[in-house]
Every structure is written in C-alpha cells, then in structure tokens.
Amino acid sequence: MDFVQARNRMVDGQVRTGDVTDLRILGAMLELPRERFVAPDQAAYADRDVPLRGGTEGRCLLRARTFAKLLQTADIAPADRVLDVGCGTGYGAAVLSRLAAAVTALEEDPVLARMAGEALAAWPNVAVVEGPLTAGWPGSQPYDVIVMEGAVEVTPRHLFDQLADGGRLVCVEGRGLSGRAMVYRSSGGVVSGRPVFDAAAPLLPGFARPAAFVF
C-alpha cells in the first residue's frame, strides 16, 4: 500500500472536507505515519474509528475528521502545554507534538501505554505516563489544553482544576448519534462550555454515566 497516497487521501477527503483549515494540523497529519500506530490488519486511513489491538477492548484511534476538528477547536498555540487523555498507542500525541511545546500523553491501559512509549521514544516534547484517565495528570499541571481522545457521558469537571487560566478542554460528550463535541474554557476560576459540532466517538474508560437506581 502507498501510505503517502493514503495520507493525502485522508487529509483531502476526510479532514479538509470537515472544515479543518489549520495548516499546522493538516501538515502534521500529512507527515505522520498513522499506520505505525495500529495493527497491520487495520485500515489506518479508513474514514472511521480504528480499533487498537492488544489493549482494552473497545479502544480506538479516533476518526481523523473528528480528531482534527477537536484540535482546531482547541486553538493550540506553539507555547502551549497539552494533556492528551486516553492517548492509546500515541498517534494523537504525535500530532499534538507538532502543534504545542509539551505534551503529556496519559494512558491507563498498560499494554497501550507501553506501545505509546515505544512509538514516541524519539519525540523530545512528549512524555507518556500511565494512570487512571479520570484522574488526569496533576504532576504536570496546569495545562493550556486538555484533549480527550474519546467520548464521555458526563462532563469531566474533575479535570477542570488542571486547566490554566484561559485553558481549554475539548471532548465528545454523549454516545452514538447523540454525541457532540464540546469546548470548555477556564477564565478567572470559572469554566464555561459550548457545543461546537456533532460527533461520535468510543467511550473512554471511567467516563460512563453511573447506572441509575431503579426501584
């Protein structure tokens, strides 16, 4: 397979058509070898969430369009410090490393964390860390941007404390067709959010809505 051609098709046919115009994001996704972050039997450039083999069942590499639109919404500056929640095998963190000064890539699945660490060993501005996704990574806070590589069913308010003043958190809230991408911004100790586009993504571990008690 011609992976360079596949990347071009992905960016032109999936990402640009999703109104992603940030040239830094487009350039990073054109250059980075997405195929190295998934199993050989997976279509790395398909227009869908790509399953990650070896770790927890259900974990995926986010659809390129969804991920790129989240990054554009986050408005990442070159000097920003970013927390990547649910980094999987590390592709998203690799893209983020081209946009920001420093990336903390958090993964709770030990197999995926090991794979990400190996894949990103040569990236000087990426640190792969292992721990519960719901706890974030306070050791490197505050973050200018928090990117969640998956969906949540409840607003991740416990991560807001790790945002710098003016910091942004982007995520997909809700399951399936009811999902929507959200951006939250911290200003003067107050965090407010707004929906930005409809989106669907696999649910991140620990972010399911608690089961309701039924009488």
C-alpha positions as CSV (number, residue, x, y, z in Angstrom):
1,M,0.0,0.0,0.0
2,D,1.2,3.5,-0.8
3,F,0.9,5.1,2.6
4,V,1.9,8.6,1.4
5,Q,-1.0,8.5,-1.1
6,A,-3.3,7.2,1.7
7,R,-2.4,10.1,3.9
8,N,-3.1,12.5,1.1
9,R,-6.5,11.0,0.5
10,M,-7.3,11.0,4.2
11,V,-6.4,14.7,4.6
12,D,-8.1,15.8,1.4
13,G,-11.2,13.6,1.5
14,Q,-11.9,13.4,5.3
15,V,-10.1,16.3,7.1
16,R,-10.3,19.2,4.8
17,T,-13.9,18.4,3.9
18,G,-14.7,18.7,7.7
19,D,-13.8,22.4,7.5
20,V,-10.4,21.9,9.1
21,T,-8.3,24.8,7.8
22,D,-5.4,25.0,10.3
23,L,-2.3,24.3,8.1
24,R,-0.3,23.0,11.1
25,I,-2.9,20.3,11.7
26,L,-3.1,19.4,8.1
27,G,0.7,19.3,7.7
28,A,1.1,17.1,10.8
29,M,-1.5,14.6,9.6
30,L,0.1,14.6,6.1
31,E,3.5,13.8,7.5
32,L,2.9,11.4,10.4
33,P,2.8,7.7,9.6
34,R,-0.6,6.8,11.1
35,E,-0.2,3.2,10.0
36,R,2.6,2.7,12.6
37,F,0.1,3.2,15.4
38,V,-2.3,0.5,14.6
39,A,-2.1,-3.3,14.0
40,P,-1.1,-4.3,10.4
41,D,-4.6,-5.8,9.8
42,Q,-6.3,-2.5,10.4
43,A,-7.1,0.1,7.8
44,A,-5.3,3.0,9.3
45,Y,-6.7,5.6,6.9
46,A,-10.3,4.4,6.8
47,D,-13.0,7.0,7.5
48,R,-13.9,5.5,10.9
49,D,-12.6,5.0,14.4
50,V,-9.8,2.4,14.0
51,P,-9.7,-0.4,16.7
52,L,-6.5,-0.7,18.7
53,R,-5.3,-4.2,19.2
54,G,-3.6,-5.5,22.3
55,G,-5.2,-3.3,24.9
56,T,-8.7,-2.9,26.4
57,E,-11.4,-4.0,24.1
58,G,-13.3,-1.1,22.5
59,R,-10.3,1.4,22.5
60,C,-9.9,3.1,19.1
61,L,-7.8,5.6,17.2
62,L,-10.3,8.4,16.7
63,R,-11.7,9.1,13.2
64,A,-9.3,11.6,11.5
65,R,-12.0,14.2,10.9
66,T,-13.3,14.1,14.5
67,F,-9.8,14.4,16.0
68,A,-8.7,17.2,13.6
69,K,-11.8,19.2,14.3
70,L,-11.2,18.8,18.1
71,L,-7.7,20.1,17.7
72,Q,-8.7,23.0,15.6
73,T,-11.4,23.9,18.2
74,A,-8.8,23.8,21.0
75,D,-6.8,26.6,19.2
76,I,-3.4,25.2,20.3
77,A,-0.6,27.7,20.3
78,P,3.1,26.8,19.9
79,A,4.0,27.6,23.5
80,D,1.1,25.6,25.0
81,R,1.3,22.6,27.4
82,V,-1.1,19.9,26.5
83,L,-2.6,16.9,28.4
84,D,-3.7,14.1,26.0
85,V,-6.2,11.9,27.9
86,G,-6.5,8.4,26.5
87,C,-3.5,8.6,24.2
88,G,-3.9,4.9,23.1
89,T,-0.8,3.9,21.1
90,G,0.3,7.5,20.7
91,Y,-0.8,8.8,17.3
92,G,-2.8,11.8,18.7
93,A,0.1,12.8,21.0
94,A,2.5,12.7,18.0
95,V,0.2,15.1,16.1
96,L,-0.1,17.3,19.2
97,S,3.7,17.4,19.5
98,R,3.8,19.3,16.2
99,L,1.4,21.9,17.5
100,A,2.5,22.5,21.1
101,A,5.6,23.0,23.2
102,A,5.0,20.0,25.5
103,V,2.6,17.0,25.5
104,T,1.8,14.8,28.5
105,A,0.2,11.6,27.0
106,L,-1.9,9.8,29.6
107,E,-2.9,6.2,29.2
108,E,-4.3,3.8,31.8
109,D,-4.1,0.5,29.8
110,P,-0.6,-0.8,30.5
111,V,-0.3,-2.5,27.1
112,L,-1.3,0.6,25.2
113,A,0.9,2.8,27.4
114,R,3.9,0.6,26.6
115,M,3.2,0.8,22.9
116,A,2.8,4.5,23.0
117,G,6.1,4.9,25.0
118,E,7.9,2.8,22.4
119,A,6.4,4.7,19.4
120,L,7.1,8.1,20.9
121,A,10.5,7.4,22.4
122,A,12.1,9.7,19.9
123,W,9.7,12.6,20.5
124,P,11.6,15.0,22.8
125,N,8.5,17.1,23.8
126,V,6.2,14.1,24.6
127,A,6.1,12.3,28.0
128,V,4.0,9.1,28.1
129,V,2.6,8.5,31.6
130,E,0.4,5.7,32.9
131,G,-2.5,6.2,35.3
132,P,-6.3,6.4,35.6
133,L,-7.7,8.6,32.9
134,T,-10.3,10.1,35.3
135,A,-7.5,11.5,37.5
136,G,-5.7,13.4,34.7
137,W,-2.1,14.0,35.5
138,P,-1.7,16.7,38.2
139,G,2.1,16.4,38.2
140,S,2.5,18.5,35.0
141,Q,-0.5,20.9,35.5
142,P,-1.6,23.5,34.7
143,Y,-2.3,22.7,31.1
144,D,-3.2,25.2,28.4
145,V,-5.2,22.5,26.6
146,I,-6.7,19.1,27.6
147,V,-7.7,16.9,24.7
148,M,-9.8,13.8,25.4
149,E,-9.3,11.1,22.8
150,G,-12.8,9.5,23.2
151,A,-16.2,10.2,24.4
152,V,-17.5,10.9,27.9
153,E,-21.1,10.6,29.1
154,V,-20.7,13.1,31.9
155,T,-18.9,16.5,31.9
156,P,-15.3,15.8,33.1
157,R,-15.5,18.6,35.7
158,H,-12.8,16.9,37.8
159,L,-10.2,17.7,35.1
160,F,-11.1,21.4,35.0
161,D,-8.8,22.1,38.0
162,Q,-5.9,21.1,35.9
163,L,-6.5,23.8,33.4
164,A,-4.5,27.0,33.4
165,D,-6.4,30.3,33.3
166,G,-7.5,30.6,29.7
167,G,-7.1,26.9,29.2
168,R,-9.4,24.8,27.0
169,L,-10.7,21.3,27.3
170,V,-12.1,19.6,24.2
171,C,-14.1,16.3,24.2
172,V,-17.0,14.5,22.7
173,E,-20.0,14.2,25.1
174,G,-22.6,11.5,24.7
175,R,-22.8,8.2,22.9
176,G,-23.6,7.4,19.3
177,L,-25.7,9.8,17.3
178,S,-26.4,11.9,20.3
179,G,-22.8,12.9,20.7
180,R,-21.5,16.4,20.3
181,A,-18.0,17.9,20.6
182,M,-17.7,20.4,23.4
183,V,-15.1,23.0,24.3
184,Y,-14.7,24.2,27.8
185,R,-12.7,27.3,28.7
186,S,-11.4,28.4,32.1
187,S,-11.4,32.1,32.9
188,G,-10.8,33.6,36.3
189,G,-11.6,30.3,38.1
190,V,-14.9,29.8,36.2
191,V,-15.3,27.2,33.5
192,S,-17.9,27.5,30.8
193,G,-18.6,25.3,27.8
194,R,-20.3,25.3,24.5
195,P,-21.1,22.7,21.8
196,V,-19.2,23.1,18.5
197,F,-20.2,20.2,16.2
198,D,-22.0,16.9,16.2
199,A,-19.6,13.9,16.7
200,A,-19.5,10.3,17.8
201,A,-16.5,8.6,19.5
202,P,-15.9,5.4,21.5
203,L,-16.4,5.9,25.2
204,L,-13.3,6.4,27.3
205,P,-12.8,4.1,30.3
206,G,-14.1,5.6,33.6
207,F,-16.3,8.2,31.9
208,A,-19.6,6.3,31.7
209,R,-22.6,7.7,33.3
210,P,-23.3,6.0,36.7
211,A,-26.1,3.5,36.4
212,A,-29.4,4.9,37.8
213,F,-31.0,3.2,40.7
214,V,-34.3,1.6,39.7
215,F,-37.0,0.9,42.3
